[in-house]
């Protein structure tokens, strides 16, 4: 921990300059996260609580009032202190007036102007957002200006979707799983089930690309079938991309073609439960034969693969509500019941679950992470609770216990700059890497705080909101600090150097090697960008809650970086090295680029969207929005 004079504390030195105990919430104190003073200097010693009102954008305006109120001297009036009794209230009132008027959002709103010579503006800007507070007031006049600019920016995002869809996918790969953006050919990498098409249906709908939507609908009706697919698919990926995409397309269009296909693919995925002795499904299933097995024929399967099926099968049952879909729903809910019974310490689940060769499910490793193989399991705990009208407490209880564990064990701050990030723990060892995948947690923490049953003024909600904002700022820096303005897949944090990319020197300063892990994978990072959505997803969620235009500004920077460095002649390709501005896009564009990244960017700039993430809709982990049960139209 860096002290007030800029030195590293003795406790920090013992951990290689990095804090192993939770620096934001020492001793489990749930509402202790440092925030800057009213002058917005970066002072981690100053602390406070955020005030939240669902009727207004979430901001910290009341935070200063509460802080002054708590710290005001308690004066007992007597003759020797009569003057103080008269003076203190006036001084306190004046302080409250000053502190309750935080500065108005100061940044200019400039009309979009995409140019070929765009260059990133660099990192370490907007440092007043680093600690997770909201430093500015956002009056309606500012919101209106932000909305007007956003409407102009969304035109450019829609143009990007039209370009990639029509020039790329439709022309070169229509009906196939993916289009290769450099070689201009199709690729059936997901076993030929039209993954990009199905995954993008609701993007087409929400961007008002009606001609393209109905053209895709006709293909689904006339050509998409799963009965003749003698192929093995990953149940998790097929559920979130195909089943989720079909259900969302049905929800928006009310065309039964999509619901019929959704039921068909759900039946085939559900057979992964049939032969499991533990009720934890196998990771793969053959769409034609129903043969199911775990990936690589192991006796375990990833946590996220079994804990990220619930929303989709519950939605299917809510639409159809018959005995068959009710059975499917019970199967996916039983998975949560089984995991709940395992009851790990601090609510944090290892990433692998053994589901065969045992009588009951058990953990198969000791890797704790909110990154790959764990991430969306925690996401679905919160979202299933919201989806069901906040009545099924098992989901919220498991989520809250996990988030307490996150704060107790995984939250860290970098040195010297104090960036908030989440570590992994592998076999008891801390791995100081932040995955791009993990950046979805900024938005999820904010969503959980907004819906906290204890109220948004509770210590827990304030803690989670601040951590979500602070983490999202770090994730923004993963983009802003790169030469291309694109984020790598992951970064590693080092004592005294914040984070680094693959290939940087001084991986471990002398004597500090144990501070960041000695495992072979502890000091390797990926400098590639694969156009993932998690950071803009958090921007979208945080903007919906706070109305702070800064999230739109950061999202616009990312969009410009994608346009500048990832655009090919027909679509957008992954980028091999975010530090190298001379590199060229790779011949790969995942279906989630159009299903998630483009969609979240568009929604971030769409103040007129029918999607209401705070009141009526829940996104599955593939960015497919569907109504909560209370708002859903059943058949």
C-alpha positions as CSV (number, residue, x, y, z in Angstrom):
1,X,0.0,0.0,0.0
2,X,1.3,3.4,-0.9
3,X,1.5,5.8,2.0
4,X,0.6,9.5,2.0
5,X,4.2,10.4,1.3
6,X,4.3,8.0,-1.8
7,X,6.3,5.2,-0.1
8,X,5.4,1.6,0.0
9,X,4.3,0.4,3.4
10,X,6.1,-2.4,5.3
11,X,3.1,-4.6,5.0
12,X,3.1,-4.1,1.2
13,X,6.8,-4.8,0.9
14,X,6.3,-8.2,2.4
15,X,4.0,-9.0,-0.5
16,X,6.3,-7.7,-3.2
17,X,4.7,-4.2,-3.2
18,X,1.3,-5.6,-3.8
19,X,-1.5,-6.0,-1.2
20,X,-2.5,-9.6,-0.4
21,X,-5.1,-8.7,2.2
22,X,-8.0,-6.9,0.8
23,X,-7.0,-3.2,0.7
24,X,-10.4,-1.9,0.0
25,X,-12.3,-3.6,2.7
26,X,-9.9,-4.5,5.6
27,X,-11.2,-6.9,8.2
28,X,-14.3,-7.5,6.2
29,X,-15.6,-3.9,6.6
30,X,-18.1,-3.9,3.8
31,X,-18.3,-0.2,3.1
32,X,-14.7,0.8,3.2
33,X,-13.5,1.8,-0.3
34,X,-11.4,4.9,-0.7
35,X,-12.7,7.8,-2.6
36,X,-11.1,11.1,-3.5
37,X,-11.9,14.4,-1.7
38,X,-14.2,17.0,-3.2
39,X,-11.2,18.3,-5.1
40,X,-10.8,14.9,-6.7
41,X,-7.2,14.4,-5.7
42,X,-6.2,10.7,-5.7
43,X,-6.1,10.2,-1.9
44,X,-6.8,6.6,-0.9
45,X,-7.0,7.5,2.7
46,X,-10.2,9.4,2.3
47,X,-13.3,7.2,2.6
48,X,-17.0,7.6,2.3
49,X,-20.3,6.0,1.2
50,X,-22.3,6.5,-2.0
51,X,-25.9,7.6,-1.7
52,X,-28.4,6.1,-4.2
53,X,-31.9,7.0,-5.3
54,X,-33.7,4.9,-7.8
55,X,-35.6,8.1,-8.9
56,X,-32.4,9.8,-10.0
57,X,-29.1,8.8,-11.7
58,X,-26.9,7.0,-9.1
59,X,-24.4,9.5,-7.9
60,X,-22.3,10.4,-4.9
61,X,-23.8,13.8,-4.2
62,X,-25.2,12.8,-0.8
63,X,-22.0,11.0,0.0
64,X,-20.3,14.2,1.1
65,X,-23.2,15.2,3.2
66,X,-23.1,11.8,5.0
67,X,-19.4,12.0,5.5
68,X,-19.5,15.5,7.0
69,X,-22.5,14.6,9.2
70,X,-20.7,11.5,10.6
71,X,-17.5,13.5,11.2
72,X,-19.1,16.5,12.8
73,X,-18.1,17.1,16.4
74,X,-20.7,16.2,19.0
75,X,-21.0,19.3,21.2
76,X,-22.7,19.3,24.6
77,X,-24.0,22.8,25.2
78,X,-23.0,24.4,28.4
79,X,-22.0,27.9,29.3
80,X,-18.3,27.4,28.5
81,X,-19.3,26.0,25.1
82,X,-22.2,28.4,24.3
83,X,-20.3,30.1,21.5
84,X,-19.5,26.7,20.0
85,X,-23.1,25.6,20.2
86,X,-24.1,28.7,18.3
87,X,-21.3,28.5,15.8
88,X,-21.0,24.8,14.8
89,X,-24.5,24.5,13.3
90,X,-23.9,27.4,11.0
91,X,-20.4,26.1,10.0
92,X,-21.9,22.6,9.4
93,X,-24.8,24.0,7.4
94,X,-22.3,26.0,5.2
95,X,-20.2,22.9,4.7
96,X,-23.2,20.8,3.7
97,X,-24.3,23.4,1.1
98,X,-20.8,23.4,-0.5
99,X,-20.4,19.7,-0.4
100,X,-23.8,18.9,-1.7
101,X,-23.0,20.8,-4.9
102,X,-20.5,18.6,-6.7
103,X,-19.2,20.0,-10.0
104,X,-21.4,19.5,-13.1
105,X,-20.0,17.0,-15.6
106,X,-17.3,19.1,-17.3
107,X,-16.4,17.3,-20.6
108,X,-17.5,18.6,-24.0
109,X,-19.9,16.8,-26.3
110,X,-18.3,16.6,-29.8
111,X,-20.1,15.3,-32.8
112,X,-18.6,12.0,-34.1
113,X,-16.1,12.3,-36.9
114,X,-14.6,9.0,-37.9
115,X,-11.3,9.5,-39.7
116,X,-8.6,7.2,-41.0
117,X,-5.9,8.9,-38.9
118,X,-7.6,8.4,-35.5
119,X,-5.1,7.7,-32.7
120,X,-5.8,6.8,-29.1
121,X,-5.6,9.6,-26.6
122,X,-3.6,7.5,-24.1
123,X,-4.2,6.3,-20.6
124,X,-4.4,7.8,-17.1
125,X,-7.2,10.2,-18.2
126,X,-10.4,10.7,-16.1
127,X,-8.5,9.7,-13.0
128,X,-11.3,11.1,-10.8
129,X,-13.2,7.9,-11.6
130,X,-10.5,5.6,-10.4
131,X,-11.8,5.0,-6.9
132,X,-15.3,4.1,-8.0
133,X,-17.1,7.2,-7.0
134,X,-19.2,9.5,-9.3
135,X,-17.4,12.8,-9.1
136,X,-19.9,14.9,-11.1
137,X,-23.6,15.8,-11.0
138,X,-25.5,14.8,-14.1
139,X,-28.4,17.2,-14.4
140,X,-31.1,16.6,-17.1
141,X,-29.5,19.2,-19.4
142,X,-26.3,17.2,-19.4
143,X,-28.3,13.9,-20.0
144,X,-30.1,15.6,-22.9
145,X,-26.8,16.7,-24.5
146,X,-25.4,13.2,-24.1
147,X,-28.5,11.6,-25.6
148,X,-28.4,14.0,-28.6
149,X,-24.7,13.0,-29.3
150,X,-25.5,9.4,-28.7
151,X,-28.1,9.4,-31.4
152,X,-25.5,10.5,-33.9
153,X,-23.0,7.9,-32.7
154,X,-25.5,5.0,-32.9
155,X,-25.7,5.7,-36.7
156,X,-22.1,4.8,-37.0
157,X,-22.5,1.6,-34.9
158,X,-25.5,0.6,-37.1
159,X,-23.4,1.3,-40.2
160,X,-20.7,-1.1,-38.8
161,X,-23.3,-3.8,-38.3
162,X,-24.8,-3.3,-41.8
163,X,-21.3,-3.5,-43.3
164,X,-20.2,-6.7,-41.4
165,X,-23.6,-8.4,-42.0
166,X,-24.3,-7.5,-45.6
167,X,-20.8,-7.3,-47.0
168,X,-19.3,-10.0,-44.9
169,X,-21.7,-12.6,-43.6
170,X,-24.6,-12.5,-46.1
171,X,-22.3,-12.3,-49.2
172,X,-19.7,-14.8,-48.1
173,X,-21.1,-17.1,-45.4
174,X,-24.9,-16.9,-45.2
175,X,-26.2,-19.8,-43.2
176,X,-22.8,-20.9,-42.0
177,X,-21.4,-20.5,-38.5
178,X,-18.9,-17.7,-39.1
179,X,-17.4,-15.6,-41.8
180,X,-13.7,-15.3,-42.2
181,X,-13.1,-11.6,-42.5
182,X,-9.8,-11.7,-44.4
183,X,-10.1,-14.8,-46.7
184,X,-13.8,-14.0,-47.3
185,X,-15.1,-17.5,-46.9
186,X,-17.5,-19.2,-44.5
187,X,-16.5,-21.5,-41.6
188,X,-18.7,-24.1,-39.9
189,X,-16.6,-24.1,-36.7
190,X,-19.7,-24.7,-34.6
191,X,-20.8,-27.8,-36.5
192,X,-22.9,-26.0,-39.1
193,X,-25.8,-24.7,-37.1
194,X,-25.8,-21.1,-38.5
195,X,-24.4,-19.7,-35.3
196,X,-23.6,-16.2,-36.4
197,X,-27.1,-15.9,-37.9
198,X,-29.0,-17.1,-34.9
199,X,-26.7,-15.3,-32.5
200,X,-27.3,-12.0,-34.4
201,X,-31.1,-12.1,-34.9
202,X,-32.0,-9.8,-32.0
203,X,-29.2,-7.4,-33.0
204,X,-30.8,-7.1,-36.4
205,X,-34.2,-6.5,-34.7
206,X,-32.9,-3.9,-32.2
207,X,-31.0,-2.0,-34.9
208,X,-34.1,-1.9,-37.0
209,X,-32.5,-3.9,-39.8
210,X,-35.9,-5.4,-40.7
211,X,-35.1,-6.6,-44.2
212,X,-32.1,-8.5,-43.0
213,X,-34.0,-9.9,-40.0
214,X,-36.8,-11.4,-42.1
215,X,-34.3,-12.7,-44.6
216,X,-32.6,-14.6,-41.8
217,X,-36.0,-15.7,-40.5
218,X,-36.8,-17.3,-43.8
219,X,-33.5,-19.2,-43.7
220,X,-34.3,-20.5,-40.2
221,X,-37.7,-21.7,-41.5
222,X,-36.6,-23.3,-44.7
223,X,-33.0,-24.5,-44.0
224,X,-32.1,-24.7,-40.3
225,X,-32.6,-28.1,-38.8
226,X,-30.9,-30.0,-36.1
227,X,-32.3,-33.4,-36.7
228,X,-29.7,-34.3,-39.4
229,X,-26.7,-33.0,-37.4
230,X,-24.6,-36.0,-36.4
231,X,-22.2,-33.8,-34.6
232,X,-21.2,-33.1,-31.0
233,X,-21.7,-29.6,-29.7
234,X,-20.8,-27.9,-26.4
235,X,-24.0,-27.6,-24.5
236,X,-23.1,-24.4,-22.8
237,X,-22.1,-22.5,-26.0
238,X,-25.1,-23.9,-28.0
239,X,-27.4,-22.9,-25.1
240,X,-26.3,-19.3,-24.8
241,X,-25.8,-18.6,-28.5
242,X,-28.4,-20.7,-30.3
243,X,-31.2,-21.3,-27.8
244,X,-30.8,-17.8,-26.3
245,X,-30.7,-16.2,-29.7
246,X,-33.9,-18.1,-30.9
247,X,-35.8,-17.3,-27.7
248,X,-34.9,-13.6,-27.9
249,X,-35.9,-13.5,-31.6
250,X,-39.2,-15.0,-30.7
251,X,-39.7,-12.6,-27.8
252,X,-39.2,-9.5,-30.0
253,X,-40.9,-10.7,-33.2
254,X,-43.5,-13.2,-31.8
255,X,-42.8,-15.4,-34.8
256,X,-43.4,-19.0,-33.8
257,X,-40.7,-20.2,-36.2
258,X,-38.1,-19.2,-33.7
259,X,-39.9,-20.8,-30.7
260,X,-40.3,-24.1,-32.6
261,X,-36.6,-24.2,-33.4
262,X,-35.8,-23.2,-29.8
263,X,-37.8,-26.2,-28.5
264,X,-36.0,-28.5,-30.9
265,X,-32.5,-27.5,-29.9
266,X,-33.4,-27.5,-26.2
267,X,-34.6,-31.1,-26.4
268,X,-31.3,-32.1,-27.9
269,X,-29.2,-30.2,-25.4
270,X,-31.3,-31.5,-22.5
271,X,-30.2,-35.1,-23.3
272,X,-26.9,-34.2,-21.8
273,X,-28.6,-34.8,-18.4
274,X,-29.9,-38.2,-19.2
275,X,-26.9,-40.4,-18.4
276,X,-25.4,-38.3,-15.6
277,X,-25.4,-40.1,-12.2
278,X,-25.2,-36.8,-10.3
279,X,-27.7,-34.6,-12.2
280,X,-24.8,-32.4,-13.4
281,X,-25.0,-32.5,-17.2
282,X,-22.2,-33.7,-19.5
283,X,-20.4,-30.9,-21.4
284,X,-21.1,-32.2,-24.9
285,X,-24.0,-33.9,-26.7
286,X,-24.5,-35.3,-30.1
287,X,-27.4,-33.4,-31.7
288,X,-28.7,-36.5,-33.6
289,X,-27.9,-39.5,-31.4
290,X,-28.1,-37.8,-27.9
291,X,-24.7,-39.4,-26.9
292,X,-23.3,-37.2,-24.2
293,X,-19.8,-37.0,-22.6
294,X,-17.5,-34.5,-21.0
295,X,-15.0,-32.5,-23.0
296,X,-11.8,-34.5,-23.7
297,X,-13.6,-37.5,-22.0
298,X,-12.7,-36.2,-18.6
299,X,-14.7,-37.0,-15.5
300,X,-15.4,-33.3,-14.8
301,X,-16.9,-30.3,-16.5
302,X,-16.4,-26.6,-16.1
303,X,-18.5,-24.7,-13.6
304,X,-19.7,-22.2,-16.1
305,X,-20.8,-24.9,-18.5
306,X,-23.3,-26.3,-16.0
307,X,-24.2,-23.1,-14.2
308,X,-25.1,-21.1,-17.4
309,X,-28.1,-23.0,-18.7
310,X,-30.7,-21.8,-16.3
311,X,-32.0,-18.6,-17.8
312,X,-32.6,-20.1,-21.2
313,X,-34.4,-23.2,-20.1
314,X,-36.5,-21.3,-17.6
315,X,-37.5,-18.8,-20.4
316,X,-38.5,-21.7,-22.6
317,X,-40.7,-23.1,-19.9
318,X,-42.2,-19.7,-19.2
319,X,-43.2,-19.4,-22.9
320,X,-44.6,-22.9,-23.4
321,X,-45.3,-24.1,-19.8
322,X,-46.0,-27.8,-20.5
323,X,-44.8,-31.0,-18.8
324,X,-41.8,-31.4,-21.2
325,X,-40.4,-27.9,-20.6
326,X,-41.2,-28.1,-16.9
327,X,-39.0,-31.2,-16.7
328,X,-36.2,-29.4,-18.5
329,X,-36.5,-26.5,-16.1
330,X,-36.3,-28.8,-13.1
331,X,-33.1,-30.3,-14.5
332,X,-31.3,-27.0,-14.8
333,X,-32.6,-25.8,-11.4
334,X,-31.4,-29.0,-9.8
335,X,-27.9,-28.1,-10.9
336,X,-28.1,-25.0,-8.7
337,X,-29.5,-27.0,-5.8
338,X,-26.7,-29.5,-6.1
339,X,-24.0,-26.7,-6.2
340,X,-25.7,-25.0,-3.3
341,X,-25.3,-28.1,-1.2
342,X,-21.6,-28.2,-1.8
343,X,-21.5,-24.9,0.1
344,X,-17.8,-23.8,-0.4
345,X,-16.1,-21.3,2.0
346,X,-16.8,-17.7,1.1
347,X,-19.2,-18.7,-1.6
348,X,-16.5,-19.1,-4.2
349,X,-16.7,-22.2,-6.4
350,X,-13.7,-23.9,-8.0
351,X,-13.9,-23.9,-11.8
352,X,-14.3,-27.7,-12.3
353,X,-17.0,-30.0,-11.1
354,X,-16.7,-33.8,-11.1
355,X,-20.0,-35.2,-12.4
356,X,-19.2,-38.9,-13.1
357,X,-17.5,-41.8,-11.3
358,X,-18.9,-40.3,-8.1
359,X,-22.3,-40.7,-6.4
360,X,-22.7,-36.9,-5.8
361,X,-21.0,-34.0,-7.5
362,X,-17.7,-32.7,-6.1
363,X,-15.1,-30.1,-6.9
364,X,-12.3,-31.3,-9.2
365,X,-9.8,-28.5,-8.7
366,X,-9.0,-25.5,-6.5
367,X,-9.1,-22.6,-9.0
368,X,-11.1,-19.6,-7.9
369,X,-11.8,-17.0,-10.6
370,X,-14.4,-14.7,-12.1
371,X,-12.8,-15.3,-15.4
372,X,-13.0,-18.3,-17.8
373,X,-14.9,-21.3,-16.5
374,X,-16.4,-19.5,-13.6
375,X,-17.6,-16.1,-14.8
376,X,-21.2,-16.7,-16.0
377,X,-22.1,-19.0,-13.2
378,X,-22.1,-16.1,-10.8
379,X,-23.8,-13.9,-13.5
380,X,-26.7,-16.3,-13.7
381,X,-27.2,-16.5,-9.9
382,X,-28.1,-12.8,-9.9
383,X,-30.0,-12.8,-13.2
384,X,-32.1,-15.9,-12.4
385,X,-33.2,-14.1,-9.2
386,X,-34.2,-11.0,-11.2
387,X,-35.7,-13.1,-14.0
388,X,-38.0,-14.8,-11.5
389,X,-39.3,-11.6,-9.9
390,X,-36.8,-11.6,-7.0
391,X,-38.7,-14.4,-5.3
392,X,-36.3,-17.3,-5.4
393,X,-34.0,-16.4,-2.6
394,X,-31.5,-19.3,-3.2
395,X,-30.1,-17.5,-6.2
396,X,-29.6,-14.1,-4.4
397,X,-28.3,-15.8,-1.3
398,X,-25.6,-17.7,-3.3
399,X,-24.8,-14.5,-5.2
400,X,-24.4,-12.4,-2.1
401,X,-22.2,-15.0,-0.4
402,X,-20.0,-15.2,-3.5
403,X,-19.7,-11.4,-3.7
404,X,-18.7,-11.2,-0.1
405,X,-16.1,-13.8,-0.9
406,X,-14.9,-11.8,-3.8
407,X,-14.3,-8.8,-1.6
408,X,-12.7,-10.9,1.1
409,X,-10.3,-12.8,-1.1
410,X,-10.0,-11.5,-4.7
411,X,-10.1,-7.6,-4.7
412,X,-6.8,-5.9,-5.0
413,X,-5.3,-2.5,-5.8
414,X,-2.3,-2.0,-8.0
415,X,0.8,0.0,-7.1
416,X,1.6,2.8,-7.6
417,X,-1.7,4.0,-9.1
418,X,-4.3,2.1,-7.1
419,X,-6.2,0.4,-9.9
420,X,-8.8,-2.0,-8.7
421,X,-8.7,-5.6,-10.1
422,X,-9.6,-9.2,-9.3
423,X,-7.0,-11.9,-8.9
424,X,-7.3,-15.6,-9.4
425,X,-6.4,-18.1,-6.7
426,X,-5.0,-21.4,-7.9
427,X,-4.2,-24.1,-5.3
428,X,-4.0,-21.3,-2.7
429,X,-1.6,-19.2,-4.7
430,X,-2.6,-15.7,-5.9
431,X,-2.3,-15.0,-9.6
432,X,-2.3,-11.3,-10.3
433,X,-3.8,-11.3,-13.7
434,X,-7.0,-9.6,-14.9
435,X,-8.8,-11.2,-17.8
436,X,-10.9,-9.2,-20.2
437,X,-13.7,-11.8,-19.5
438,X,-13.7,-10.7,-15.8
439,X,-14.6,-7.2,-16.8
440,X,-18.2,-8.1,-17.0
441,X,-18.2,-8.0,-13.2
442,X,-18.1,-4.2,-13.2
443,X,-21.6,-4.1,-14.6
444,X,-22.8,-7.1,-12.7
445,X,-21.8,-5.7,-9.4
446,X,-23.6,-2.5,-10.3
447,X,-26.7,-4.4,-11.3
448,X,-26.7,-6.4,-8.1
449,X,-26.3,-3.1,-6.1
450,X,-29.2,-1.5,-7.9
451,X,-31.5,-4.4,-7.1
452,X,-30.1,-5.1,-3.6
453,X,-33.0,-6.3,-1.4
454,X,-31.3,-4.5,1.5
455,X,-31.8,-1.2,-0.4
456,X,-29.4,0.9,-2.4
457,X,-28.5,2.8,0.7
458,X,-27.2,-0.3,2.4
459,X,-23.5,-0.7,3.1
460,X,-23.5,-3.8,0.9
461,X,-25.0,-2.0,-2.1
462,X,-22.7,0.9,-1.8
463,X,-19.7,-1.3,-1.5
464,X,-20.7,-3.3,-4.6
465,X,-21.4,-0.2,-6.7
466,X,-18.1,1.3,-5.8
467,X,-16.2,-1.9,-6.6
468,X,-18.0,-2.2,-9.9
469,X,-17.2,1.3,-11.0
470,X,-13.6,1.1,-9.9
471,X,-13.1,-2.3,-11.7
472,X,-14.7,-0.8,-14.8
473,X,-12.2,2.1,-14.8
474,X,-9.4,-0.4,-14.6
475,X,-10.9,-2.3,-17.6
476,X,-11.1,1.0,-19.5
477,X,-7.4,1.6,-18.8
478,X,-6.7,-1.8,-20.4
479,X,-7.9,-0.2,-23.6
480,X,-6.7,3.4,-23.2
481,X,-3.1,2.6,-22.3
482,X,-2.5,0.5,-25.4
483,X,-0.9,1.9,-28.6
484,X,-4.0,0.8,-30.6
485,X,-6.6,1.7,-28.0
486,X,-7.6,-2.0,-28.0
487,X,-7.4,-4.2,-24.8
488,X,-5.4,-7.4,-24.6
489,X,-7.1,-10.6,-23.5
490,X,-5.5,-10.2,-20.1
491,X,-2.9,-8.2,-18.2
492,X,-0.6,-9.0,-15.3
493,X,-0.2,-6.7,-12.4
494,X,3.3,-6.1,-11.0
495,X,4.5,-4.4,-7.9
496,X,5.2,-0.7,-8.5
497,X,4.3,-1.0,-12.2
498,X,0.5,-1.5,-12.3
499,X,0.0,-3.9,-15.2
500,X,2.0,-5.1,-18.2
501,X,1.5,-6.8,-21.5
502,X,3.2,-9.9,-22.9
503,X,6.7,-9.2,-23.9
504,X,7.3,-6.4,-21.4
505,X,10.6,-6.6,-19.5
506,X,11.1,-7.0,-15.7
507,X,8.5,-9.6,-15.3
508,X,9.6,-10.2,-11.7
509,X,11.7,-7.6,-9.9
510,X,14.5,-9.3,-8.0
511,X,13.3,-10.7,-4.7
512,X,9.6,-10.3,-5.6
513,X,9.0,-13.5,-7.6
514,X,6.8,-15.1,-5.0
515,X,4.5,-12.1,-4.8
516,X,2.8,-12.8,-8.1
517,X,2.9,-16.5,-8.3
518,X,5.4,-19.2,-9.4
519,X,3.1,-21.3,-11.6
520,X,4.1,-21.6,-15.3
521,X,1.1,-19.6,-16.4
522,X,1.5,-16.8,-13.7
523,X,3.6,-14.5,-15.9
524,X,2.1,-15.1,-19.3
525,X,-0.5,-12.9,-20.8
526,X,-2.1,-12.6,-24.2
527,X,-1.7,-9.4,-26.1
528,X,-4.4,-10.4,-28.6
529,X,-7.8,-8.7,-28.9
530,X,-10.6,-10.9,-30.0
531,X,-13.3,-8.2,-30.0
532,X,-14.8,-9.3,-26.7
533,X,-17.9,-7.5,-25.3
534,X,-17.4,-7.5,-21.5
535,X,-16.0,-4.0,-21.1
536,X,-18.7,-2.3,-23.2
537,X,-21.2,-4.5,-21.5
538,X,-20.2,-2.9,-18.2
539,X,-20.3,0.6,-19.8
540,X,-23.8,-0.1,-20.9
541,X,-25.0,-1.3,-17.5
542,X,-23.3,1.5,-15.6
543,X,-24.6,4.2,-17.9
544,X,-28.2,2.8,-17.5
545,X,-27.9,3.1,-13.8
546,X,-25.9,6.3,-13.4
547,X,-26.6,8.3,-16.6
548,X,-23.0,9.4,-16.5
549,X,-21.9,10.3,-20.0
550,X,-18.4,9.2,-19.3
551,X,-19.3,5.6,-20.1
552,X,-20.4,6.6,-23.6
553,X,-17.2,8.5,-24.1
554,X,-15.1,5.4,-23.2
555,X,-17.3,3.3,-25.4
556,X,-16.8,5.6,-28.3
557,X,-13.1,5.4,-27.9
558,X,-13.3,1.6,-28.1
559,X,-15.5,1.7,-31.2
560,X,-13.1,4.0,-32.9
561,X,-10.2,1.7,-32.1
562,X,-12.2,-1.3,-33.6
563,X,-12.9,0.8,-36.7
564,X,-9.3,1.8,-37.1
565,X,-7.5,-1.5,-36.4
566,X,-9.9,-4.4,-36.8
567,X,-11.8,-3.5,-40.0
568,X,-11.2,-5.6,-43.1
569,X,-12.6,-5.4,-46.6
570,X,-15.8,-7.2,-45.5
571,X,-16.1,-7.3,-41.7
572,X,-14.0,-7.1,-38.5
573,X,-11.1,-9.4,-37.5
574,X,-9.4,-10.1,-34.2
575,X,-6.2,-8.1,-33.7
576,X,-2.9,-10.1,-33.0
577,X,-1.0,-7.6,-30.8
578,X,-2.6,-4.5,-29.2
579,X,0.9,-2.9,-28.8
580,X,1.7,-3.1,-32.5
581,X,-0.1,-0.5,-34.6
582,X,1.4,-2.0,-37.8
583,X,-0.2,-5.4,-37.3
584,X,-3.1,-6.5,-39.5
585,X,-6.4,-8.1,-38.5
586,X,-6.6,-11.9,-38.2
587,X,-8.9,-14.1,-40.2
588,X,-11.4,-14.7,-37.4
589,X,-14.6,-13.0,-36.2
590,X,-16.6,-14.8,-33.5
591,X,-20.4,-14.7,-33.6
592,X,-20.3,-12.7,-30.4
593,X,-18.9,-9.7,-32.2
594,X,-22.2,-9.0,-33.8
595,X,-24.3,-10.6,-31.1
596,X,-22.7,-8.8,-28.2
597,X,-20.0,-6.3,-28.9
598,X,-21.9,-4.4,-31.6
599,X,-25.2,-4.7,-29.8
600,X,-23.9,-3.3,-26.5
601,X,-22.2,-0.5,-28.3
602,X,-25.4,0.4,-30.1
603,X,-27.5,0.2,-26.9
604,X,-25.0,2.3,-25.1
605,X,-25.7,5.0,-27.7
606,X,-29.5,4.4,-28.0
607,X,-31.5,6.5,-25.5
608,X,-34.7,5.3,-27.3
609,X,-34.2,1.6,-27.0
610,X,-37.1,-0.7,-26.0
611,X,-34.7,-2.6,-23.8
612,X,-35.0,-1.7,-20.2
613,X,-32.3,-3.5,-18.3
614,X,-33.3,-2.0,-14.9
615,X,-37.0,-2.9,-14.9
616,X,-38.2,-5.3,-17.6
617,X,-35.4,-7.2,-19.3
618,X,-32.5,-9.5,-18.4
619,X,-29.6,-10.3,-20.7
620,X,-28.3,-13.8,-21.0
621,X,-24.5,-14.1,-21.0
622,X,-24.6,-13.8,-24.8
623,X,-26.4,-10.4,-24.7
624,X,-29.8,-11.8,-25.7
625,X,-32.4,-9.7,-23.8
626,X,-35.7,-11.2,-22.7
627,X,-38.4,-10.0,-20.4
628,X,-38.5,-10.9,-16.7
629,X,-41.3,-13.5,-16.0
630,X,-43.7,-10.9,-14.8
631,X,-43.5,-9.1,-18.2
632,X,-43.4,-12.1,-20.4
633,X,-46.1,-13.2,-22.8
634,X,-46.8,-16.9,-22.4
635,X,-48.3,-18.9,-25.2
